[in-house]
C-alpha cells in the first residue's frame, strides 16, 4: 500500500517533493530553535558584573 500522496502524484513526483520539502522543514526547525534559544537559556554574565538587586516588595 502506497502513501496517499504517492497515489495522487506518482512515486517519482512524491519523492521529489519530499526531497525538496524536508530540508526546508529542517531549516525552519533549526531557525525556530535558534530564535527561542535566548528565552530558554539564562543570559551570560560577566564575572565582574554585580548581581542585579531584587525588586522591592
Buried (B, 14 or more C-beta within 10 A) or exposed (E): EEEEBBEEEEEEEBEEEEEEEEEEEEEEEEEEEEEEEEEEEEEEEEEEEEEEEEEEE
